[in-house]
Amino acid sequence: MAASLQLLCAGAAQGLVTALAGLTHDRLGLVTTGRFGAVGAMREAFDAGEPCDVFVSTQSMIEAMIAEGALASAGSAALGAVHTGVAIPQGAARPEVATPEGLAAALEAATSIWVPDMLKSTAGQHVAKVLDALGIRGRVEARIRMYPNGATAMREMVASGETGAIGITQASEILFTQGAQLVYALPTRFELSTVYSAAVSARSQRPEQANAFIGMLVSAEQDDQARRCGFVR
């Protein structure tokens, strides 16, 4: 059995990381294992001592953890930016969400609204702010379906079979979910573009391989794959 490279990874980067699984095995002789989820939950897992060779999170969190000495500065790199977007089940009627007024109307008309954790996830925190700014949170709160991360929220939205459902999370998590369709990024007024980065854990047992893995993630060779996974480079 191949040795493993342990990851704690933001859910927004799951598609890109898993797309490189075969290449990681071929070039490094390693399988990637670990957890994907909201950045706050990944930080909690790291702080609790969960095994970690590579930590992937928002650039701001990575920089803070490097400053704390939890992550190594050498080899850390940005994977790219991800927009927060609106999703519907594949085949459902596309709502008009390009303007604040259109987004508000679409959310109020939705049978359910599927989002990541509004306390621990980057996109979820932003969704809460958007609902407040639109002045509709109280009117739609009963229809909000919140999950630990965006990928789970999108899977559950698709599984629900509700054609009137709407999801909001990172575009990369929408594109990663079979049966979910990316409608549009949030209106310009509410646009959120989050840069994600990767760094080697200070307690990694395989720092050289971890550095090599990050190099693969950010290489120009993976630019097309990164774009397909929702990253802007």
C-alpha positions in Angstrom: 0.0 0.0 0.0 1.3 3.4 -0.9 2.3 5.8 1.8 0.0 8.8 2.3 0.2 12.6 2.3 -2.1 13.9 5.0 -4.2 17.0 4.1 -6.4 19.4 5.9 -8.0 21.3 3.1 -10.6 24.0 2.5 -13.6 22.5 0.7 -13.2 25.1 -2.1 -10.0 23.3 -3.1 -11.3 19.8 -3.0 -12.0 19.5 -6.7 -8.4 20.6 -7.7 -6.7 18.5 -5.0 -8.7 15.3 -5.9 -8.1 15.9 -9.6 -4.4 15.5 -8.9 -4.7 12.2 -7.1 -3.4 10.1 -9.9 -0.5 12.4 -10.7 0.4 12.5 -7.0 0.6 8.8 -6.9 2.6 8.5 -10.2 5.1 11.3 -9.4 5.5 11.1 -5.6 4.4 7.5 -4.9 1.8 8.8 -2.4 -1.9 8.8 -1.9 -3.6 11.9 -0.6 -5.8 11.4 2.5 -7.3 13.7 5.0 -10.3 16.0 5.4 -12.1 18.7 3.4 -14.4 21.3 4.9 -15.0 24.8 6.2 -11.8 26.7 6.8 -12.7 27.2 10.5 -13.3 23.5 11.0 -10.0 22.7 9.3 -8.2 25.1 11.6 -9.9 23.5 14.6 -8.7 20.0 13.4 -5.2 21.3 13.0 -5.1 22.8 16.4 -6.5 19.6 17.9 -3.4 17.8 16.6 -4.9 16.0 13.6 -2.1 14.6 11.3 -1.3 17.1 8.6 1.4 17.4 5.9 -0.3 20.1 3.8 -2.7 22.7 5.0 -4.9 24.4 2.4 -7.0 27.4 3.4 -7.7 31.1 2.7 -4.5 33.1 2.1 -5.2 35.2 5.2 -5.4 32.1 7.4 -2.3 30.6 5.9 -0.3 33.8 6.5 -1.5 34.0 10.1 -0.5 30.4 10.7 2.9 30.9 9.1 3.4 33.9 11.5 2.5 31.7 14.4 5.0 29.0 13.3 2.3 26.4 12.7 3.1 26.3 9.0 6.4 26.6 7.1 6.9 29.7 5.0 9.1 27.9 2.5 7.1 26.5 -0.4 3.8 28.1 0.5 1.9 29.3 -2.6 -1.4 30.7 -3.8 -3.6 28.3 -5.7 -5.8 31.1 -7.2 -9.0 32.9 -6.4 -12.5 31.5 -6.2 -15.7 33.4 -6.7 -18.8 32.8 -4.6 -21.7 31.8 -6.8 -25.3 30.8 -7.0 -26.3 27.2 -7.8 -29.4 25.3 -8.8 -30.1 21.7 -9.5 -29.2 20.7 -13.0 -32.1 21.3 -15.4 -34.0 23.7 -13.1 -35.0 27.1 -14.5 -32.2 29.6 -14.2 -33.1 32.5 -11.9 -32.0 36.1 -12.6 -29.4 36.8 -10.0 -27.0 39.2 -11.7 -28.5 42.2 -9.8 -29.2 42.6 -6.0 -32.9 43.0 -6.8 -32.9 39.8 -8.9 -30.9 37.9 -6.3 -33.3 39.0 -3.5 -36.4 38.0 -5.6 -34.8 34.6 -6.5 -34.0 33.8 -2.9 -37.5 34.8 -1.7 -39.1 32.6 -4.3 -36.8 29.6 -3.6 -38.3 26.6 -1.9 -35.1 26.2 0.0 -31.7 27.9 0.3 -28.6 25.6 0.7 -25.5 27.1 2.3 -22.3 26.2 4.1 -21.8 26.9 7.8 -22.5 30.6 8.3 -20.1 30.8 11.3 -17.0 28.7 10.2 -17.0 28.8 6.4 -15.8 31.7 4.3 -18.7 31.5 1.9 -21.3 30.9 4.7 -20.2 34.0 6.6 -20.5 36.0 3.4 -24.0 34.6 2.7 -25.2 35.8 6.1 -23.9 39.3 5.3 -25.6 39.3 1.9 -28.9 38.2 3.4 -28.7 41.0 5.9 -27.7 43.6 3.3 -30.6 42.5 1.1 -32.9 42.9 4.1 -34.5 39.4 3.6 -32.8 37.2 6.2 -35.9 37.2 8.5 -38.2 36.3 5.6 -36.1 33.4 4.3 -34.5 32.1 7.5 -36.9 29.2 7.8 -35.9 27.9 4.4 -32.2 28.0 5.0 -30.5 24.6 4.9 -27.1 24.9 6.5 -24.3 22.2 6.3 -20.7 22.0 7.6 -19.3 22.9 4.2 -20.4 24.0 0.7 -19.7 20.7 -0.9 -22.1 18.9 1.5 -24.7 21.6 1.0 -24.6 21.2 -2.7 -24.8 17.4 -2.6 -27.8 17.6 -0.3 -29.4 20.2 -2.5 -29.2 17.9 -5.5 -30.3 14.9 -3.4 -33.4 16.8 -2.2 -34.9 16.7 -5.6 -36.3 20.2 -5.1 -36.4 22.0 -8.5 -37.0 25.3 -6.7 -33.9 25.0 -4.5 -31.1 27.6 -4.6 -27.6 27.2 -3.2 -24.9 29.7 -2.5 -21.2 28.7 -1.9 -17.8 28.8 -3.6 -18.0 28.3 -7.3 -15.4 25.5 -7.1 -17.7 23.5 -4.7 -20.6 23.9 -7.1 -18.6 22.7 -10.1 -17.3 19.8 -8.1 -20.9 18.5 -7.4 -22.5 16.3 -9.9 -26.0 17.4 -10.6 -25.4 21.0 -9.5 -25.3 23.9 -12.0 -23.5 27.2 -11.5 -25.8 30.0 -12.5 -23.7 33.1 -11.9 -21.4 34.8 -9.5 -23.0 37.0 -6.9 -23.9 40.5 -8.1 -20.9 42.9 -8.2 -22.1 44.7 -5.1 -21.8 41.4 -3.1 -18.9 39.9 -5.0 -16.6 37.7 -3.0 -13.4 36.5 -4.5 -11.3 34.4 -2.1 -7.6 33.5 -2.6 -6.7 30.1 -1.4 -3.2 29.0 -0.6 -1.3 25.9 0.5 1.6 25.5 3.0 3.5 22.6 4.6 2.6 21.9 8.2 5.4 22.5 10.7 4.8 19.0 12.0 4.8 17.3 8.6 6.5 13.9 8.5 7.1 14.3 4.7 8.1 18.0 4.2 9.9 17.4 0.9 7.0 15.5 -0.6 4.6 18.0 0.8 6.5 20.8 -0.9 6.5 18.9 -4.2 2.8 18.4 -4.0 2.2 22.1 -3.5 4.4 22.7 -6.5 2.2 20.5 -8.6 -0.9 22.2 -7.4 0.3 25.7 -8.5 2.2 24.7 -11.6 1.3 26.1 -15.0 0.8 22.5 -16.1 -2.4 22.6 -13.9 -3.7 25.9 -15.0 -6.4 24.4 -17.2 -7.5 22.0 -14.5 -7.6 24.8 -12.0 -9.9 26.8 -14.2 -12.2 23.8 -14.7 -12.3 23.5 -10.9 -13.4 27.1 -10.5 -10.1 28.9 -9.8 -9.0 32.1 -11.4 -5.2 32.4 -11.9 
